[in-house]
Amino acid sequence: MKFRTLAIIAAALGITIWIACSGPDHPQDLDKSIHQWLTLKMDSLETGAAQLLSLVEEHAAGPELQQAFKVCRQRYKQMEWFSEYYAPATSRQLNGPPLPEIEIEEHKKAEPAGLQVMEELLFPYDSSAVSALLREVKVFRSDLIPLRHTIENTHFDTAHIFDACKLEIFRIETLGISGFDTPLSGWGITEAGITLNAVKQVIQLAGAPDALLHLFDTVIAASKQPASVGMFDYATYMAVYLDPLAAAMTDWFFSEGLTPLKYPGALNTHARTMFDSTSFNISYFVHAADAFPTPEKVALGKMLFYDTRLAGNQQRSCNSCHQQDKAFTDGMPKNVSLSGTATILRNTPTLLYAGLQQAQFYDMRAPTLENQVLDVLHNEAEMHSSADAVVKWLNREPVIKAQFKAAFPDMEDTIRPRYLMQAIAAYIRQLHPFRSRFDRYMKGELNAINEQEKKGFNLFMGKARCATCHFLPLFNGTAAPVFATTESEVLGVLRAPGVPELDPDEGRYTHTKMEELKYAFKTPTLRNIALTAPYMHNGTFRTLEEVMEFYNKGGAAGYGITLPGQTLSADPLQLSEEEKRDIIAFMRVLTDN
């Protein structure tokens, strides 16, 4: 029997674990074991769905329906690691957000379905909604059929099981415990323990050692701390329990010499937490092989970023609006247009962490950073130039041409527009430092934040519901742990603080002409927010206090504005002045040093 050291990040636990490692003797044994486990869970889930359907058909009372629904959710949660990883489209049908899924390219939407839609019908329950609930339960049962087919047609190996299980821990950390999919029932924290227990069983089948399984038990027990609003200690649970558990899983996998995935997703296989710049696989966010950042491209892009010759009048650079000391913003509500006679359309967003998004600009009209660069160059109010015009003078500079050739070895004798865009995009892509005090805390430095800041984070995750839109670890609309989509929200931003009048900018609707996206704007990162005032797409909120008051009242609805498409909950958060100060104190911790 072999013994290895399993490193645990959590200094607070004070543990160095010696483990006996043993994996499955044969890959086919593992595949068979996982199939059997999933089949039993699938049978149980189908039984739970059938029981819920029977109760709905019998017009059972609300409490009885809610309990049956709870059982059904918990049984799904035991399979979530599998469903989300191996059947993401089916998973969205089973437990996706209760909002239409918008397909911009095809100009259509798909109506929501699944457990989250049922929750809205059950909390509170009104017997007049029985027909809608009956329809949703029937659809849910039908959507279980392709999930069973996926089980039957999937081959399971250790590398993919490890990846799926570790991602599930990150999913609990970023979505589950925040109440993202249980906003009304409030079951997210309870479900975390149930999900972790299922993951424990799966990695036990994959050969995980006893010491790692005991660590799972410790984290599951921590899931049972008081869970009422304002009482759950999210900060400790994440930094002392969940992240060390993910780190321990990673250490076990590599200590056994197991072969990692050849093509990882957004997170590298070696990522021990999500709060480190090396955890992200940048190639996942790059849409062309020759656009992947290299030191040569980054250096070239940085030089171009500060060059005023990019502008049509040769008097404005990218840095003119994206200044490093202001976290790559400009400190203005809206910057002055190139002509100096007007302002640009919207507030200047930070470029920090922009490379870890799936869409650019507040209205998300650019799918890549390269598209963003091209758009800005052509924008009459911003640069009033073009990629063709810029490369024309670049090709007359022998030194710069040599730098381009070094950065793009396949380049022939001429600098093409795409090289220009890729170089600047490469510079922006490496602007994700993850050097805030909060990152240090999440990596085990538990004295990096004080008690007020910790309380603010717990409110951020819980009562204030901030984390259900500003997803960790990026604190923007790009949802972990897959990071496949970047979301927008309809908040109903005001024309001015406290003024019950909607800002006229229609956001994504301007380009899509889809009613569901009227007044929708991309959810920006809150990282470095202390440096990026003023706030919102129109730059109308001067302070974080004004921002907090807007959210505390329930967005536009809180000011008496009727906005049918508002995705922000219209219910007031009922935060006290002290609680608002605590949340602001936490947000200041997100400043990169």
N, C-alpha and C positions, 0 to 999 in steps of 0.2 A: 504494500500500500504506500502511495506517495503522499508526502505532506508538503504543503506550500503555504507561504504567507499571503493572506488576503488583506490588502490595505483598505482601511476604511477612513474616509475623509473626516468624519464627525469627531473632532477633538473632544466635544462635549460628552460623547459616549465613552471616551478613554479606552477604546478597545483595539487590541491587536489580535487577530483571530488566526489560529492555526487550523488548517482544514485538511481533511482527507478527501482527495479529489478522485472521482471515478465517473466516467462517462458511460453511455450505453455501449454494450458490446458490439452491436451491429446496427448500422443505419436503418436497416429494414425493421428492426425491433422498435426503434424510436418512432418510425413512421406508423407502424401498427398501433403502438400505444397511444399516440396522439389522436389517431383516427377513432379509436375506441373511446377515449376521453371526450372528444368533441361530439361524438354520436350520442353519448349518454346525456350531455348537456343540451344538445339539440332536442332530444326527446323530451327533456324536462321543460324546455322553453315552449315547445309546441303544446305540451299539456297545460302549461300556465296560460297560454294565449287562448286555448279552447275553454278553459274554466272562466276566464274573463268574458269571453263571448257569451257563454251561457248565462252569466249573471246579468249582462247587459240586456240580453233577450228576455230575461225574466223580470226586467225593470227593478233590479235590486236597489236597495238604498245606497246613498252616497258613500258612507263609511265602508260598506262591504265592497263596493266597486273600487274604492281607493286602495283597500288592502290587497285585493286581487291584482290591481295594477302595479302595486309595489312589488309583489312577488314576481310578476312578469318582468318588470324592469331589472330586478336583481338577478334573475336568471339570464337576461340578455347581457348584463354587465359581466357575468362570468365568461362570456364568449366574446366580449368586446375586443380583446387583444387579437383574436383571430379575425373577426368580422371587419374591423377597421383596416387591418393589414392586408388580408387576402381578398377581401370583397368590399372595397371602399364605396362603390356605387350602391350596392345593396345595403350597406351599413347606413348610408345617408337616408335611404328609404325607411329604414327601421328606427333610426334615432337621430335624424337630421334636424336642423333648426326649423322652427315653425314659421318659416318665411318662404316665399316662392324662390325657387332656384332660377336665377336669370342667366340666359344664354345670349350674350351680347351679339356674337357673330351671327347667330340664327334668328335674332330678334324675337325670342320667345321666352316663356317662363314655364316652369314645372311647379305645380301646386305642392305644398309641403305635405308630408305624411309621416306616420310613425309615432313613437312614444311621446315625443315632445308636443305633438299636436294633441294627443290624448290627454296629456297633463293639463293643457289649457281648458279642456272640456270637463275635467274632473276637479279642478281646484279654482274656485269652488264649484261644486256640482249642482247643476240645474237640470231637473228631469226633462225640461223642454229640449235639452241638447242630446237626448237619447238616440235620435236618428243619426245625428252626425257622429256620435261615439260608436254606434253600431257599425257604421260605414268604415270608420278608421280601424276598428279592431279586425274587421274582415280583410281590409287591405293589408294590415300587418301580418295576418296569418298567411296571406298569399305571398308576401315578400319573404317569408321564411323558406319557401320552396327553393329559390335560387341559392340561398345560404347553405341549405343541406347539400345541394348539388356541388357547391364549391368545396365542401368538406370531402365529398366522395371523390372529387377529381384533383385534389391537391396532394403533392408529395411533400412530406415534411422532413427538413434536415435541421441540424443543430444551429447553423448560422442564421437561418431565417427565423427560427423559433426564438433564438436569443434576441435578434433585432426587434421582432414583434413584441416580445415581452418587455424589453427595456423601453421601447416607445410607449407602451401602455403605462409604465410608471410615469413617464414624462406627460402623458395625456391626463393622468390623474392630477398631476401637479399643476398643470396649466389650465385645464378645462373642468375636470371632475369636481375638485373641491371648491372651485369658485362658484359652483352652481350654474355653470353654463347651460347644461342640459336638464337641470332641475330647479329652475328659478322660482317655481310656485310651491312645490312640495318641500323643498329644502333638504332633500335626501342625499345630496352630493357627498358629504363627508362619510355618512354611513355606508354608502355604496363603495367608497374608496377601500374600506376594509374588505368588503366582499370581493371586489375585483382583485385586490392584492392576494387574497387567499387562493383565487383561481390561478393567478400567475405563478404563485408558489408551487401549486400542484403540477403545472406544466413544466417548469424548469426542473422540478424533481424528476419528472419523467425523462428530461434531457440530461440527467446525470449530475445535477447540482449537488454540492457537498452539504453535509449536515449543518455546518457553521453558517452557511449562507441561508439555509432554510430557517435556522433559528433567528437570524437577523430579520427575515420576513415576519416571523412571529412578533418580534419587538415592534416593527413598524405597524403591523396590523393592530396590536394592542394600543398603540399611540393614536390610531384612528378613532378610538372610543372615548377620547377626552370630550368634555362638554362641548356640544355642537350648536347651541343656540346662538342667535345673532349677537355678535360682539364678544363671544366667549372663546371661540376656537382660536388657538394660537397657530395661525397659518405659517408664520415665519419660522417658528421652531420646528414645526412638522416637516417643512420643506428642507430646511438647512441641516437639521439634526437627524432626520429619518429618511425622507424620500431620496434626496440626492446621494447620501452615503450608500443607500441600497442600490441605486443605479450604478454607482462607482464600484461597489463590491461585485455586482454582476459582471461588470466589464473586466475587473481584475481576474475573476474566476475564468472567464472565457479565454482571455489571452494567456493566463498562466498554464492553461491546459494545452496551449499550442493549437487551438482550433482555428480553422481557416475563416477569416472574416468575409463579408460580402465583397464581391469584386466591384460592384457598382452601388455604393451606398446612396442613400437619399440625401435630404438636406443636412442631416447630421452625420458626421463621420462615425464609423463603427467604434473608434477608440474614445469617443466623447464620454467623459465620466459625468459631466453635468452639461446643462445647456448654457451656462453662464460664463463661457470662455470663448474668446475669438477663434481658437483652434478647433472648437467643437463643430463649426459649420463647414460643410462641403461646398465651397464657393462655386464649383462647376455645376452644381444643381441649379443655380440661379443664372447661369450663362447659357445663352441660346445658340451659340456658335463656337465650334472648337477653337478657332483662332482668336476668339475674344477672351479666352481665359487669362486672368491677370498674371503677369510675370514681373519681376523687378524692373526689367527694361521698359515694359509698357507702362507700368505705374509711374516711373520717373519721367517718361515722355509725357504722359497724361498730366502729371502735376505741372510740368513746365507750360503746357498749353493752357491749363486751367487759369494761370496767372497772366496770360498774354493778351493784352488789349487789342492786338491786331485781329482777333477773332471777330470783333464787332465791325459792322459796316462802316462806322465812322472812326474806327480804330481807337476808341476812347473808353471801351468797357470790356472787362474780362469776366469770366465766371465768378472770380473772387469778388467782383464789385457788389454782387448780390449775395454771395455765399461766403461770408467772412469767418475765418477759423475761430477768432476770439469770441464770436457770437454763435458758436456751434454750427457754423456754416449757414447762418441766416443773416439778416441785415438790420434787425432791430426796428424796422419800419412797418406800419400797418400794410402799406403797399408801396413798393419802390417806384421811383420816378421812371417814366418811359425814356427810351433812348433819346428822343427829341427834346425831352425836358418840359414838354407842354402838357403832359397828363401823367397818370399813374398806370402801372400794369394792372392786369385783371384781378390778381389775388395776392395774398400774403406769401412771402418767400419761405418755403419749408426748409427744414434742415436736410443736409445731404448725408448726415451721419446715419448709418444703418440702411441707407436707401438701396444699397446693393443686395439687401436681404428681403426684398419685396418682389411681388409678382406684377406690380403695376406702378406707374409713375404719374406725377401731377395729382393735384387734389381731385380732378375729375377722372383720373385713371385712364386717360386716353392713350398713353404710351405704354406698351407692354414690356419694354426693355429700357435700360439706361441709354443704349445707343439711339433708340427712337427719341428719347427725351433730349439728348444732345442735339439731334437734327432739328427737332421742333423749336428749341430755344434759338438756334442759329437763324432759323427762318422767320422767327416771330418778329414782326415789325417793331413792336414796343420794347423788345428785349435786346436782340442783337442786330436785327435787320441786315442779315448777311446770308450766306449759304455755305454748305460744305464744299461745293465746287469752287466758290470764290476763295475760301480759306486755303484749300490744297493748291490753288494756283500760285499763291505766294510762298507756300511751304516748299513747293518743288523748285523754287528759285534759291533756296537756302541749302548749300551743300552740307553744312554741319547737321542741320535738322534732318536732311534726307538720310544721312548716315545713321542718325539715331533711330529713325523709322526702320531702316534696314536691319538694325540690330534687334529692334523690338519685334519685327515681323520678318523673319528670315526668308519666307516664301515670297516676299514682295519683289516685284521686278524693278524696273528703273523709275517707276512713277508712283508717287503717293496717291492712293485712291481715297475717296471720301470715307469709305468704311473703316480704313485704318485710323483716320482722324477720330471718328466716333468711338471706336474701340479703345483707343488710347486714353481718352478722357474718361470713358466708362470704367476702365481698369483702375484708374486713380480713385474714382468714387467707390468702387467695389471694396477697396481695402479700408474704407473709413468706418470700421466697426470695432472700436477698441475694447469694449467690455471692461473698462477700468474704473467703474464707479464703486463707491463704498458698498452699494448693495451687492454687486458682483463678488466683492471680497467676502461679504457675509455669507452668500450662498455657496461659496467654496470653502466654508468652514471657519472663517475668521469672525467668530461670533460677537466680538466687541467692536466690529466695524460700524455698527449702527447703534444709536441710543434707544432708550425705552419709548420716547415719544415717536421716533421714526418707525420703530417696530410696531407700535400701536397703529400708526398711520397705515402701514402696509397691511395689517390685519383688517382694518376698515376697508382698504382698497380692494382686498380680496373678498370681503364678506358684505357687510351692511351697505357699503357704497356701490357695490357691483361694478366697479371700474374694470376689473380684470375680465369681465365677460365680453368686452369689446377691445380693450387694450391688452392683447394676449401676451403673457410672459413667453420667452425672456426678452423679446424685442419691444414689448409694450406698444405695439401697433396693431394693425388689423390683419397681420399675417399669422394665421393660427398654427400653433405648435400642436403635435410634434412633427407633422408632415410638412408644413410650410408651403403647401401647394397653391393656396389661394390667398389673395389679399382682399379684405372686405371693406365695404363702405357702409355708412350709416346715415339715416335721415334724422337729424337732431332738431331742425327748426331753428337754426342760428339767427339771432336777432340782428337787426340793423345797427343797434347800439346797445350797450349794457343797460338792462332794466327797461328798455323801450319795447312795448308789446307790438312790435312790427317786424315781420319776417324780412330777412335780407333777400333782395330780389334775385341774386345769383342762383340759377337753377341747377348748377353742378353737373352731374353726369347726364342729366336729361338733355343738356345742350347738344351733346354728341350722339346720344343713343335714341332720343325721342321716345323712350319707354317711360310710361307714367310712374311705374314703380320706382324709378330712379330720379324722380324730380326732387331736387334739393338734397340729393345724396352726394356725399363727399368721402373720399378715402379716410380711413382712421389713421392718423399720423402717430409716430412714435412719441412717447412721453420721456424718452431718454434725453437728458440734457435740457429738459423743459425750463429749468431755472434760467437758462441762457437764451431762450428763443422767443421771448415776449416781443410784440403782442401776439395774441392767440386767435385761433380759428382761421378759416379760409379767407375771411375778410379783414383779419387783423383788428377786429373791433374791441376785443377784450384785452385790456391793458395789463391786468394782473391775474395771478392764479386765484386770488380771492373772488374776482368777478366770474371766472370760469366755474369755480366750485358752486357759487350761488346759482348759476344757470342750471347746472346739473341737479343741484339739490331741489330745485323747484319742479323738475321734470321736463326740461327743455321747453320747446315752444308751447306745449300744452299747459305748462305751469304759468304761462303768461296770457292764457285765454285764447291762444291761437289754435284754430282748427287745422290740423295738418294730417290728412288721412293716411299718408304713407310714413308717418313718424315711427322709426324703429326703436328709438330710445323709449324706455318705459315712461309713461306719463305720470306714474305715481311718484309723489315727492319722496325723497330719500330720508327726510326727517333727521338730518345730521345736525348736531348741536354746533355752536360756534367753535367749541374746543375740538370736536371731531374734525371739522373742516380744517382747522389749523394743523391737526395731527397728520391728515392726508397730505397737505401741502408740504409739511416737514419731510414726509417720506419721499414725495416727488423730487425734492431737492437732493435727496441721496442718489438719484439717478444721474447726477452730473459726472461725466468721465474726467478723471484726473490725469 
